[in-house]
Every structure is written in C-alpha cells, then in structure tokens.
C-alpha cells in the first residue's frame, strides 16, 4: 500500500455524488483539487463518512493535512483520502 501525507489548500470541491459500487461497498464520493505547498495540483477523492464530513464542514479554500493512499486509474494518479484535518 502506498501511504502519502500531504498538506495543501483545497481549490475546488466537485459535487457530492451518490454511487453504488458493489465491488467496494462505497455509497458516496467527493472529488477535490488540492494545491500542495510546493505548487503542484492533485486530485483527491474521499468516500462515505469522510466525503460527508467535508461536505458538512467548510473546507473550500482551507489549508488541510491529508493522509491517504495513491491509486491509479486509466488516465491519472489520484489520492484516496483516509484522514483529513483543517488548519
């Protein structure tokens, strides 16, 4: 497993989506663009409870600490968030 620790500012939060993924038992999803401290912009995705937590709390334009896992899809590498903390 590829665990990553990142710090950056959330630039954009996409719409909250309800999904049914019988393979992974994921029910909801939010994707975000995060600008890291070194200037790189990454795509971060969170599911279920963490997605709901980010939706309910004001995380847009906030500096956050992220613990997650790297995953690759057919087009890009993304970070799946397991823990997020606002500063």
C-alpha positions in Angstrom: 0.0 0.0 0.0 1.3 3.5 -0.9 0.5 5.8 2.0 1.0 9.5 1.5 0.9 12.5 3.8 0.2 15.8 2.0 -0.5 19.4 3.0 -2.2 22.0 0.8 -5.2 24.2 0.1 -8.4 22.9 -1.3 -9.1 24.9 -4.5 -12.3 23.2 -5.8 -14.8 20.7 -4.5 -16.9 18.8 -7.1 -20.5 17.8 -6.5 -21.3 15.2 -3.9 -22.2 12.0 -5.7 -24.1 9.0 -4.5 -22.8 5.9 -6.1 -23.5 2.2 -5.7 -20.3 0.2 -6.1 -21.0 -3.4 -5.1 -17.3 -4.2 -5.5 -16.1 -1.8 -2.8 -19.3 -1.1 -0.9 -18.8 2.7 -1.4 -22.0 4.8 -1.2 -20.9 8.4 -1.7 -18.0 10.3 -3.2 -16.5 13.8 -3.4 -13.5 14.7 -5.6 -11.4 17.8 -5.0 -8.5 19.7 -6.5 -5.8 20.4 -3.9 -2.8 22.8 -4.4 0.1 21.4 -2.4 2.6 23.5 -0.6 5.1 23.0 -3.5 2.6 24.3 -6.0 1.5 21.1 -7.6 -2.2 20.5 -8.1 -3.5 17.0 -7.4 -6.9 15.3 -7.5 -8.0 13.9 -4.2 -11.1 11.7 -3.7 -12.9 10.7 -0.5 -15.7 8.3 0.1 -18.6 7.8 2.6 -18.1 9.3 6.1 -15.1 11.5 5.1 -17.0 12.8 2.0 -20.0 13.6 4.2 -17.7 15.3 6.7 -16.0 17.5 4.1 -19.4 18.4 2.6 -20.9 19.5 6.0 -17.8 21.5 7.1 -16.4 24.4 5.2 -13.2 23.0 3.6 -13.1 25.2 0.4 -10.0 27.5 0.3 -8.8 26.0 3.6 -5.3 24.6 4.3 -5.6 20.9 5.1 -3.4 17.9 6.2 -4.3 14.7 4.3 -3.4 11.1 4.9 -4.3 8.9 2.0 -3.4 6.2 -0.4 -2.2 6.5 -4.0 -4.4 4.8 -6.6 -4.1 4.9 -10.4 -6.9 4.8 -12.9 -6.6 4.5 -16.6 -5.8 8.3 -17.1 -4.3 9.6 -13.8 -3.0 9.0 -10.4 -5.2 10.2 -7.5 -5.1 10.2 -3.8 -7.9 8.5 -1.8 -8.3 10.3 1.5 -8.4 8.3 4.7 -7.9 11.2 7.1 -8.2 15.0 6.7 -7.6 17.8 9.2 -8.3 21.5 8.6 -5.8 24.2 9.8 
